[in-house]
């Protein structure tokens, strides 16, 4: 489940990062997008608990 959710979030977050940085040139939105992608990467690095 974690893999499917993470792939969906990556598909959403990387274009968001590109649009906010390159096209809109909005510093604050670009910063939030980078924080979001960083949080996603840290979440992916944490091990999944066995249920």
Secondary structure, 3 states (H helix, E strand, C coil): CHHHHHHHHHHHHHHHHHHHHHHCCCHHHHHHHHHHHHHHHHHHHCCCCCC
